[in-house]
Amino acid sequence: MKCTVTELEIETIYSRIQDEDLNLSPEFQRGEVWTANKKKKLIDSILRGWRIPPIHLIENEQYIDEVLDGQQRLVAIRDFMNNEFSIDGRLQPVDESISMLHNMKFKELNPNIQRKFKKYSLTIIRLTEFSPEEPAELFFRLNQPATLTSAEQRNSYIGDTRNQIKELVNHFEKLGANKQTIGFSNSRMAYDDIISKFCYTLEVGNLKKKITSTNISDKYRNNDSFNQKIIDEVKDTLVFFIGSSKLGQSKFVITKLNINKATLFSWLLFSYKYKNYIDQDLMAELIYTFEYARELVKGKASSNLLGFEKINILFHDYQYLTQLFLIFNQRASMGSTDAMSIIYRDIILEIYLIIYTSDESFNPNLAKYLTSDIDSMSRTLEEITTEFKWGGTINK
């Protein structure tokens, strides 16, 4: 199969589409599926002079080019030039020359802007002399699902904010964070996602604000870096958490944690609050016994394991512990940034600290709620949330 690369101006491509010398809808294509918003983003990219991916064409026996890859891009260009949708001048990052064209359709543009648009060149890759299976294989390879995670998308924003998070993630991994120590790796930039949200939470200063991908993306896009105090606090927190996790590996039979992104977020928050008040020995015990108990109520861990005898005593003394861990597991599966889930997980870790250590001084007011005959843990968590306005501030 031969691949010939050429550059064609939009004016030429549009003319060939209108003359039906370029077929946008061969049988193997998936139909016109782009949303209006995606079409507007493509037109915005062209108006900015940004390069877009090449178009792959197949020359058939009648010398008509059929679109192998790039159908949606060409459809968007055709529809725009046919006056079917307008420009969105508010797309980030805002370009003043484009914002002046907001809501204008192609035929409403100044002739100079129309000419500039039509002179934009697309890279065209034309396939010829191919065997029957080769274009299909190329089409499959070009269109394999490759949806980016929010963290992967943010990674394209070059600037101080991205560099700060990358430095923290590298620090986290050098300390020993990996699938064996915490239960999951940095595949798809999972650590970047959690650490950036953790930094943002500390910056906001409370747990009640729902953290969205848009919040974090705006920080990256606007290069709105975190202040050094937050970065230093996060570094210290990562050292404390990973140090405790690695210590737990040597103390307990279970040497591998099985936490997810939501649980890591909560443990980092807990570590931030208590890194100056409890030692790593106790933190290791809290992490491993708590995570063991969570697996136990799921039926995924053996009971009476060596080193976890205290858990059985706690389950006996506090009948509501099973409810507590079930709620935590449920709230950990709802996502790491749902505000109420974060608050409930935070309260549960505080409750466990008091119960496990038998030390009410960590939170005397909370300790008053922790009688052994609590009937409904769900109702108790609601009462605690309301009574203490939990999450209004992140107390250390």
Sine and cosine of phi, psi and omega as CSV:
sin_phi,cos_phi,sin_psi,cos_psi,sin_omega,cos_omega
0.00,0.00,0.77,-0.64,0.04,-1.00
-0.99,-0.11,0.64,-0.77,0.05,-1.00
-0.85,-0.52,0.93,-0.37,-0.01,-1.00
-0.96,-0.28,0.80,-0.60,-0.06,-1.00
-0.98,-0.21,0.79,-0.62,0.07,-1.00
-0.69,-0.72,0.20,-0.98,0.09,-1.00
-0.89,-0.46,0.81,-0.58,0.04,-1.00
-0.83,-0.56,0.68,-0.73,0.05,-1.00
-0.96,0.28,0.46,-0.89,-0.01,-1.00
-0.83,0.56,-0.62,0.79,-0.01,-1.00
-0.84,0.54,-0.68,0.73,0.01,-1.00
-0.92,0.38,-0.69,0.72,-0.01,-1.00
-0.89,0.45,-0.71,0.70,-0.01,-1.00
-0.88,0.48,-0.69,0.73,0.01,-1.00
-0.88,0.48,-0.65,0.76,-0.01,-1.00
-0.93,0.36,-0.56,0.83,0.08,-1.00
-0.91,0.41,-0.71,0.70,-0.01,-1.00
-0.90,0.45,-0.57,0.82,0.00,-1.00
-0.99,0.10,0.00,1.00,0.00,-1.00
0.89,0.46,0.45,0.89,0.14,-0.99
-1.00,0.05,-0.19,0.98,0.04,-1.00
-0.78,-0.62,0.92,-0.40,-0.11,-0.99
-1.00,-0.04,0.91,-0.42,-0.01,-1.00
-0.99,0.13,-0.24,0.97,-0.13,-0.99
-0.77,-0.63,0.86,0.51,0.13,-0.99
-0.91,0.41,0.26,-0.97,-0.15,-0.99
-0.87,0.49,-0.50,0.87,-0.09,-1.00
-0.99,0.14,-0.11,0.99,-0.03,-1.00
-0.98,0.19,0.25,-0.97,-0.16,-0.99
-0.99,-0.14,0.04,1.00,-0.04,-1.00
1.00,-0.07,0.12,-0.99,-0.07,-1.00
-1.00,0.03,0.98,-0.20,-0.18,-0.98
-0.89,-0.46,-0.09,1.00,-0.03,-1.00
-0.92,0.38,0.60,-0.80,0.10,-1.00
-0.97,0.23,0.25,-0.97,0.04,-1.00
-0.87,0.49,-0.60,0.80,-0.02,-1.00
-0.90,0.43,-0.66,0.75,0.02,-1.00
-0.92,0.40,-0.63,0.78,0.04,-1.00
-0.88,0.47,-0.67,0.74,-0.02,-1.00
-0.91,0.41,-0.57,0.82,0.03,-1.00
-0.92,0.38,-0.60,0.80,0.04,-1.00
-0.91,0.42,-0.72,0.69,0.01,-1.00
-0.88,0.47,-0.64,0.77,0.05,-1.00
-0.87,0.50,-0.67,0.74,0.01,-1.00
-0.89,0.46,-0.65,0.76,0.00,-1.00
-0.92,0.39,-0.68,0.73,0.01,-1.00
-0.88,0.47,-0.50,0.87,0.04,-1.00
-0.98,0.17,-0.22,0.98,-0.04,-1.00
0.99,0.12,0.26,0.97,0.02,-1.00
-0.97,0.25,0.47,-0.88,0.03,-1.00
-0.99,0.13,0.64,-0.77,0.07,-1.00
-0.90,-0.43,0.33,-0.94,-0.07,-1.00
-0.85,0.53,0.45,-0.89,-0.02,-1.00
-0.92,0.39,0.38,-0.92,0.06,-1.00
-0.99,-0.16,0.75,-0.66,0.05,-1.00
-0.98,-0.21,0.82,-0.58,-0.01,-1.00
-0.87,-0.50,0.48,-0.88,0.11,-0.99
-0.90,-0.43,0.77,-0.64,0.06,-1.00
-1.00,0.01,0.88,-0.47,-0.02,-1.00
-1.00,0.04,-0.10,-1.00,-0.10,-1.00
-0.92,0.40,-0.39,0.92,0.02,-1.00
-1.00,-0.05,0.19,0.98,-0.02,-1.00
0.89,0.45,0.40,0.92,0.13,-0.99
-1.00,-0.06,0.72,-0.70,0.02,-1.00
-0.99,0.11,0.77,-0.64,0.09,-1.00
-0.94,-0.34,0.63,-0.78,-0.06,-1.00
-0.98,0.19,0.88,-0.47,0.10,-0.99
-1.00,0.06,-0.71,0.70,0.02,-1.00
-0.58,-0.81,0.77,-0.64,-0.02,-1.00
0.88,-0.48,0.20,0.98,-0.02,-1.00
-0.83,0.56,-0.73,0.69,-0.08,-1.00
-0.90,0.43,-0.57,0.82,0.03,-1.00
-0.92,0.40,-0.70,0.71,-0.01,-1.00
-0.93,0.36,-0.59,0.80,0.06,-1.00
-0.88,0.47,-0.68,0.74,0.00,-1.00
-0.88,0.47,-0.69,0.73,0.02,-1.00
-0.90,0.45,-0.71,0.70,0.02,-1.00
-0.87,0.50,-0.74,0.67,-0.05,-1.00
-0.90,0.43,-0.61,0.79,0.02,-1.00
-0.90,0.43,-0.71,0.71,-0.01,-1.00
-0.94,0.33,-0.34,0.94,0.10,-1.00
-1.00,0.04,0.14,0.99,0.08,-1.00
0.94,0.35,0.48,0.88,-0.08,-1.00
-1.00,0.02,-0.27,0.96,0.09,-1.00
-0.45,-0.89,0.26,-0.96,-0.11,-0.99
-0.95,-0.31,0.12,-0.99,0.02,-1.00
-0.98,0.18,0.64,-0.77,0.13,-0.99
-0.98,-0.21,0.97,-0.23,-0.05,-1.00
-0.99,0.11,0.09,1.00,-0.04,-1.00
-0.97,-0.23,0.05,1.00,-0.04,-1.00
-0.91,0.42,0.66,-0.75,0.00,-1.00
-0.99,0.15,0.55,-0.84,-0.19,0.98
-0.96,0.29,0.66,-0.75,-0.11,-0.99
-0.90,0.44,0.74,-0.67,0.07,-1.00
-0.93,-0.38,0.87,-0.49,-0.10,-0.99
-0.86,0.51,-0.60,0.80,-0.03,-1.00
-0.93,0.38,-0.46,0.89,0.02,-1.00
-1.00,0.02,-0.56,0.83,0.02,-1.00
-0.88,0.48,-0.46,0.89,0.05,-1.00
-0.93,0.36,-0.30,0.96,-0.03,-1.00
-0.99,-0.16,0.15,0.99,-0.08,-1.00
-0.81,0.58,0.75,-0.66,0.03,-1.00
0.95,0.32,0.13,0.99,0.03,-1.00
-1.00,0.01,0.63,-0.78,0.09,-1.00
-1.00,-0.07,0.20,-0.98,-0.13,-0.99
-0.81,0.58,-0.73,0.68,-0.09,-1.00
-0.96,0.27,-0.13,0.99,0.07,-1.00
-1.00,-0.05,-0.12,0.99,-0.05,-1.00
-0.97,0.25,0.45,-0.89,0.13,-0.99
-0.83,0.56,0.67,-0.74,-0.01,-1.00
-0.79,0.61,-0.56,0.83,0.02,-1.00
-0.91,0.43,-0.65,0.76,0.01,-1.00
-0.93,0.36,-0.62,0.78,0.07,-1.00
-0.86,0.51,-0.71,0.70,-0.01,-1.00
-0.90,0.45,-0.67,0.74,0.01,-1.00
-0.88,0.48,-0.67,0.74,0.01,-1.00
-0.89,0.47,-0.71,0.71,-0.06,-1.00
-0.93,0.37,-0.37,0.93,0.01,-1.00
-1.00,0.05,-0.08,1.00,0.04,-1.00
-0.89,0.45,0.74,-0.67,-0.06,-1.00
-0.99,-0.15,0.69,-0.72,0.10,-0.99
-0.96,-0.27,0.61,-0.79,0.11,-0.99
-0.98,0.18,0.83,-0.56,-0.01,-1.00
-0.92,-0.40,0.79,-0.61,0.09,-1.00
-0.92,-0.39,0.93,-0.37,-0.06,-1.00
-0.98,-0.19,0.79,-0.62,-0.02,-1.00
-0.99,-0.15,0.77,-0.63,0.04,-1.00
-0.66,-0.75,0.23,-0.97,0.05,-1.00
0.78,0.62,0.76,0.64,-0.06,-1.00
-0.95,-0.31,0.44,-0.90,0.16,-0.99
-0.99,0.15,0.36,-0.93,-0.13,-0.99
-0.83,0.56,-0.57,0.82,-0.10,-0.99
-1.00,0.09,-0.25,0.97,-0.12,-0.99
-0.93,0.38,-0.74,0.67,0.02,-1.00
-0.87,0.49,-0.63,0.78,-0.01,-1.00
-0.89,0.45,-0.66,0.75,0.01,-1.00
-0.91,0.41,-0.65,0.76,0.03,-1.00
-0.90,0.43,-0.68,0.73,0.03,-1.00
-0.84,0.54,-0.70,0.72,0.00,-1.00
-0.88,0.47,-0.70,0.72,-0.04,-1.00
-0.93,0.38,-0.59,0.81,0.00,-1.00
-0.95,0.30,-0.41,0.91,-0.13,-0.99
-0.90,-0.43,0.36,0.93,0.12,-0.99
-0.90,0.43,0.62,-0.78,-0.02,-1.00
-0.82,0.57,0.77,-0.64,0.00,-1.00
-0.57,-0.82,0.73,0.68,0.00,-1.00
-0.92,0.40,0.80,-0.61,-0.03,-1.00
-0.99,0.13,0.61,-0.79,0.14,-0.99
-0.95,0.30,0.25,-0.97,0.02,-1.00
-0.85,0.52,-0.65,0.76,0.00,-1.00
-0.91,0.41,-0.62,0.79,0.02,-1.00
-0.92,0.39,-0.60,0.80,0.05,-1.00
-0.91,0.41,-0.69,0.72,-0.02,-1.00
-0.90,0.44,-0.46,0.89,-0.05,-1.00
-0.89,0.46,-0.27,0.96,0.00,-1.00
-0.99,0.14,-0.19,0.98,0.02,-1.00
-0.99,0.10,0.97,-0.24,-0.02,-1.00
-0.97,0.24,0.75,-0.66,0.04,-1.00
0.30,-0.95,-0.05,-1.00,-0.08,-1.00
-0.90,0.44,-0.63,0.77,-0.04,-1.00
-0.89,0.46,-0.73,0.68,0.04,-1.00
-0.87,0.49,-0.68,0.73,-0.02,-1.00
-0.89,0.46,-0.61,0.79,0.04,-1.00
-0.87,0.48,-0.73,0.68,-0.03,-1.00
-0.92,0.39,-0.65,0.76,0.03,-1.00
-0.88,0.48,-0.65,0.76,0.01,-1.00
-0.89,0.45,-0.67,0.74,0.01,-1.00
-0.91,0.41,-0.66,0.76,0.01,-1.00
-0.90,0.43,-0.70,0.72,0.04,-1.00
-0.87,0.49,-0.65,0.76,0.05,-1.00
-0.88,0.47,-0.71,0.70,-0.01,-1.00
-0.86,0.52,-0.71,0.71,-0.03,-1.00
-0.95,0.31,-0.61,0.79,0.04,-1.00
-0.91,0.42,-0.52,0.85,0.05,-1.00
-0.93,0.37,-0.38,0.92,0.03,-1.00
0.80,-0.60,0.17,0.99,0.03,-1.00
-0.94,0.34,0.84,-0.54,0.07,-1.00
-0.28,-0.96,-0.04,-1.00,-0.06,-1.00
-0.89,0.46,-0.55,0.84,-0.03,-1.00
-0.96,0.29,-0.54,0.84,-0.08,-1.00
-1.00,-0.02,-0.55,0.84,-0.04,-1.00
-0.83,-0.55,-0.15,0.99,0.10,-1.00
0.94,-0.34,-0.28,0.96,0.08,-1.00
-0.45,-0.89,0.41,-0.91,-0.06,-1.00
-0.99,-0.12,-0.10,-1.00,0.03,-1.00
-1.00,0.01,0.42,0.91,0.08,-1.00
-0.84,0.54,0.67,-0.74,-0.04,-1.00
0.86,0.51,0.43,0.90,0.08,-1.00
0.87,0.50,0.66,0.75,-0.02,-1.00
-0.90,0.44,-0.64,0.77,0.01,-1.00
-0.91,0.41,-0.65,0.76,0.02,-1.00
-0.84,0.54,-0.66,0.75,-0.04,-1.00
-0.90,0.44,-0.77,0.64,-0.05,-1.00
-0.93,0.36,-0.69,0.72,-0.05,-1.00
-0.92,0.39,-0.61,0.79,0.04,-1.00
-0.91,0.42,-0.62,0.78,0.02,-1.00
-0.95,0.32,-0.55,0.84,0.06,-1.00
-0.91,0.41,-0.72,0.69,0.06,-1.00
-0.85,0.53,-0.69,0.72,-0.03,-1.00
-0.90,0.43,-0.64,0.77,0.02,-1.00
-0.88,0.47,-0.69,0.73,0.03,-1.00
-0.90,0.43,-0.58,0.81,0.02,-1.00
-0.92,0.39,-0.69,0.73,0.01,-1.00
-0.92,0.39,-0.62,0.78,0.09,-1.00
1.00,0.03,0.11,0.99,0.07,-1.00
-0.48,-0.88,0.19,-0.98,-0.05,-1.00
-0.97,-0.23,-0.03,1.00,-0.10,-1.00
-0.99,0.14,-0.37,0.93,0.01,-1.00
-0.98,0.18,0.83,-0.56,0.04,-1.00
-0.93,0.37,0.78,-0.62,0.01,-1.00
-1.00,-0.01,0.84,-0.55,0.03,-1.00
-0.92,-0.40,0.34,-0.94,0.07,-1.00
-0.87,0.50,-0.52,0.85,0.02,-1.00
-0.90,0.44,-0.65,0.76,0.03,-1.00
-0.83,0.56,-0.75,0.66,-0.06,-1.00
-0.94,0.34,-0.67,0.74,0.00,-1.00
-0.86,0.51,-0.62,0.79,0.03,-1.00
-0.89,0.46,-0.61,0.80,0.05,-1.00
-0.88,0.47,-0.69,0.72,0.00,-1.00
-0.92,0.38,-0.75,0.67,-0.09,-1.00
-0.89,0.46,-0.68,0.74,-0.05,-1.00
-1.00,0.06,0.03,1.00,-0.03,-1.00
0.80,0.60,0.67,0.74,0.00,-1.00
-1.00,0.00,1.00,0.07,-0.15,-0.99
-0.95,0.32,0.38,-0.92,0.06,-1.00
-0.98,0.20,0.54,-0.84,0.00,-1.00
-0.95,0.32,0.38,-0.93,-0.14,-0.99
-0.90,0.45,-0.51,0.86,0.01,-1.00
-0.88,0.48,-0.68,0.74,0.02,-1.00
-0.91,0.42,-0.70,0.72,0.00,-1.00
-0.87,0.50,-0.69,0.73,0.00,-1.00
-0.91,0.42,-0.65,0.76,0.02,-1.00
-0.90,0.44,-0.66,0.76,0.00,-1.00
-0.91,0.41,-0.66,0.75,0.05,-1.00
-0.85,0.52,-0.73,0.69,0.01,-1.00
-0.89,0.46,-0.61,0.79,0.01,-1.00
-0.91,0.42,-0.68,0.73,0.01,-1.00
-0.89,0.45,-0.65,0.76,0.04,-1.00
-0.87,0.49,-0.72,0.69,-0.03,-1.00
-0.90,0.44,-0.72,0.70,-0.06,-1.00
-0.92,0.39,-0.77,0.64,-0.04,-1.00
-0.92,0.39,-0.63,0.78,0.05,-1.00
-0.86,0.51,-0.66,0.75,0.02,-1.00
-0.93,0.38,-0.67,0.75,0.00,-1.00
-0.88,0.47,-0.70,0.72,0.00,-1.00
-0.93,0.38,-0.58,0.81,0.07,-1.00
-0.90,0.44,-0.63,0.77,0.02,-1.00
-0.89,0.45,-0.52,0.86,0.02,-1.00
-0.88,0.48,-0.56,0.83,-0.03,-1.00
-1.00,0.09,-0.26,0.97,-0.08,-1.00
-0.99,-0.14,-0.40,0.91,-0.15,-0.99
-0.86,-0.51,0.41,-0.91,0.01,-1.00
-0.89,0.46,-0.67,0.74,0.05,-1.00
-0.98,0.22,0.92,-0.39,-0.08,-1.00
-0.98,-0.21,0.02,1.00,-0.03,-1.00
-0.77,-0.64,0.84,-0.54,0.08,-1.00
-0.98,0.22,0.41,-0.91,0.00,-1.00
-0.78,-0.63,0.82,0.57,-0.04,-1.00
-1.00,-0.10,0.33,-0.95,0.05,-1.00
-0.91,-0.41,-0.13,-0.99,-0.06,-1.00
-0.89,0.46,-0.65,0.76,-0.02,-1.00
-0.90,0.44,-0.69,0.73,-0.02,-1.00
-0.93,0.36,-0.63,0.77,0.05,-1.00
-0.86,0.51,-0.68,0.73,0.02,-1.00
-0.83,0.56,-0.71,0.70,-0.04,-1.00
-0.93,0.37,-0.62,0.78,0.03,-1.00
-0.93,0.38,-0.58,0.81,0.06,-1.00
-0.91,0.41,-0.65,0.76,0.03,-1.00
-0.89,0.45,-0.71,0.71,0.02,-1.00
-0.89,0.45,-0.68,0.74,0.01,-1.00
-0.89,0.46,-0.65,0.76,0.02,-1.00
-0.86,0.51,-0.67,0.74,-0.06,-1.00
-0.96,0.28,-0.50,0.87,-0.17,-0.99
-0.89,-0.46,0.08,1.00,-0.07,-1.00
-0.89,0.46,-0.38,0.93,0.01,-1.00
-0.98,-0.20,0.10,0.99,-0.10,-1.00
-0.83,-0.56,-0.36,0.93,0.07,-1.00
-0.78,-0.63,0.42,-0.91,-0.02,-1.00
-1.00,0.00,0.16,-0.99,-0.07,-1.00
-0.93,0.38,-0.46,0.89,0.06,-1.00
-0.87,0.50,-0.76,0.64,0.00,-1.00
-0.91,0.41,-0.67,0.75,0.01,-1.00
-0.87,0.49,-0.65,0.76,0.03,-1.00
-0.87,0.49,-0.68,0.73,0.02,-1.00
-0.90,0.44,-0.70,0.72,-0.01,-1.00
-0.87,0.49,-0.74,0.68,-0.03,-1.00
-0.88,0.48,-0.78,0.63,-0.13,-0.99
-0.96,0.28,-0.61,0.79,0.02,-1.00
-0.95,0.32,-0.62,0.78,0.02,-1.00
-0.90,0.44,-0.74,0.67,-0.03,-1.00
-0.92,0.38,-0.55,0.83,0.07,-1.00
-0.90,0.43,-0.70,0.72,-0.01,-1.00
-0.89,0.45,-0.62,0.78,0.04,-1.00
-0.88,0.48,-0.68,0.73,0.03,-1.00
-0.93,0.38,-0.55,0.84,-0.01,-1.00
-0.90,0.44,-0.71,0.70,-0.02,-1.00
-0.95,0.31,-0.32,0.95,0.10,-1.00
-0.99,0.12,-0.16,0.99,-0.06,-1.00
0.98,0.19,0.35,0.94,-0.06,-1.00
-0.94,-0.33,0.18,0.98,0.01,-1.00
-0.68,-0.73,0.49,-0.87,0.03,-1.00
-0.99,0.17,0.65,-0.76,0.03,-1.00
-0.99,0.17,0.30,-0.95,0.06,-1.00
0.88,0.48,0.55,0.84,0.08,-1.00
-0.95,0.31,0.54,-0.84,0.02,-1.00
-0.87,0.50,0.77,-0.64,0.02,-1.00
0.99,-0.15,-0.19,0.98,-0.05,-1.00
-0.89,-0.45,0.38,0.92,-0.04,-1.00
-0.86,0.51,-0.56,0.83,-0.04,-1.00
-0.89,0.46,-0.52,0.86,0.00,-1.00
-0.88,0.47,-0.67,0.74,0.00,-1.00
-0.89,0.45,-0.59,0.80,0.04,-1.00
-0.91,0.41,-0.69,0.73,0.00,-1.00
-0.90,0.44,-0.66,0.75,0.04,-1.00
-0.88,0.47,-0.55,0.83,0.01,-1.00
-0.96,0.29,-0.67,0.74,-0.07,-1.00
-0.98,0.22,-0.50,0.86,-0.03,-1.00
-0.84,-0.54,1.00,-0.08,-0.09,-1.00
-0.88,0.47,-0.39,0.92,-0.04,-1.00
-0.99,0.14,-0.05,1.00,-0.05,-1.00
-0.87,0.49,-0.61,0.80,0.02,-1.00
-0.87,0.49,-0.70,0.71,0.07,-1.00
-0.85,0.53,-0.67,0.74,-0.06,-1.00
-0.86,0.50,-0.73,0.68,-0.03,-1.00
-0.95,0.32,-0.56,0.83,0.05,-1.00
-0.90,0.43,-0.65,0.76,0.03,-1.00
-0.91,0.41,-0.68,0.73,0.02,-1.00
-0.87,0.50,-0.72,0.69,0.00,-1.00
-0.87,0.50,-0.66,0.75,0.02,-1.00
-0.90,0.43,-0.72,0.70,-0.03,-1.00
-0.95,0.31,-0.36,0.93,0.05,-1.00
-0.98,0.18,-0.30,0.95,0.01,-1.00
-1.00,-0.03,-0.06,1.00,-0.05,-1.00
-1.00,-0.04,0.00,1.00,0.01,-1.00
0.95,-0.32,0.50,-0.86,-0.12,-0.99
-0.98,0.17,-0.20,0.98,-0.12,-0.99
-0.86,-0.51,0.15,0.99,0.15,-0.99
-0.95,0.32,0.86,-0.52,-0.18,-0.98
-0.83,0.55,-0.75,0.66,-0.05,-1.00
-0.93,0.37,-0.56,0.83,0.04,-1.00
-0.91,0.42,-0.67,0.74,0.03,-1.00
-0.88,0.47,-0.70,0.72,-0.02,-1.00
-0.89,0.45,-0.72,0.70,0.00,-1.00
-0.90,0.44,-0.67,0.74,0.02,-1.00
-0.90,0.44,-0.61,0.79,0.00,-1.00
-0.91,0.42,-0.69,0.72,0.03,-1.00
-0.89,0.46,-0.69,0.72,-0.04,-1.00
-0.88,0.47,-0.66,0.75,0.04,-1.00
-0.90,0.43,-0.59,0.81,0.05,-1.00
-0.92,0.40,-0.68,0.74,0.04,-1.00
-0.87,0.49,-0.70,0.72,-0.03,-1.00
-0.90,0.44,-0.63,0.78,0.04,-1.00
-0.84,0.54,-0.72,0.70,-0.04,-1.00
-0.93,0.38,-0.70,0.72,-0.02,-1.00
-0.92,0.40,-0.70,0.71,-0.08,-1.00
-0.92,0.39,-0.64,0.77,-0.06,-1.00
-1.00,-0.01,-0.24,0.97,-0.12,-0.99
0.83,0.56,0.54,0.84,-0.05,-1.00
-0.87,-0.49,0.98,-0.19,-0.05,-1.00
-0.96,0.27,-0.20,0.98,-0.07,-1.00
-0.93,0.36,-0.31,0.95,0.04,-1.00
-0.89,0.46,-0.58,0.82,0.04,-1.00
-0.34,-0.94,0.99,0.14,-0.09,-1.00
-0.82,0.57,-0.64,0.77,-0.02,-1.00
-0.91,0.42,-0.69,0.72,0.03,-1.00
-0.91,0.42,-0.61,0.79,-0.05,-1.00
-0.86,0.52,-0.49,0.87,-0.01,-1.00
-0.89,0.46,-0.42,0.91,-0.01,-1.00
-0.99,0.16,-0.25,0.97,-0.24,-0.97
-1.00,-0.08,0.84,0.55,0.14,-0.99
-0.97,0.25,0.29,-0.96,-0.07,-1.00
-0.98,0.18,-0.15,0.99,-0.09,-1.00
-0.93,-0.37,0.51,0.86,0.07,-1.00
-0.88,0.47,0.79,-0.61,-0.06,-1.00
-1.00,0.08,-0.78,0.63,-0.03,-1.00
-0.87,-0.50,0.93,-0.37,0.01,-1.00
-0.94,0.34,-0.53,0.85,0.02,-1.00
-0.88,0.47,-0.72,0.70,0.00,-1.00
-0.91,0.41,-0.63,0.78,0.01,-1.00
-0.89,0.45,-0.67,0.74,0.02,-1.00
-0.89,0.45,-0.62,0.79,0.06,-1.00
-0.88,0.47,-0.70,0.72,-0.02,-1.00
-0.90,0.43,-0.68,0.74,0.01,-1.00
-0.90,0.44,-0.68,0.73,0.01,-1.00
-0.86,0.52,-0.69,0.73,-0.02,-1.00
-0.96,0.28,-0.74,0.67,-0.08,-1.00
-0.86,0.51,-0.71,0.71,-0.08,-1.00
-0.98,-0.19,0.10,0.99,-0.06,-1.00
0.75,0.66,0.74,0.67,-0.16,-0.99
-0.87,0.49,0.71,-0.71,0.02,-1.00
1.00,-0.08,-0.14,0.99,0.01,-1.00
-0.91,0.42,-0.51,0.86,0.11,-0.99
-0.64,-0.77,0.37,-0.93,0.09,-1.00
-0.98,-0.20,0.98,-0.18,-0.06,-1.00
-1.00,0.09,0.62,-0.78,0.07,-1.00
-0.95,-0.30,0.00,0.00,0.00,0.00
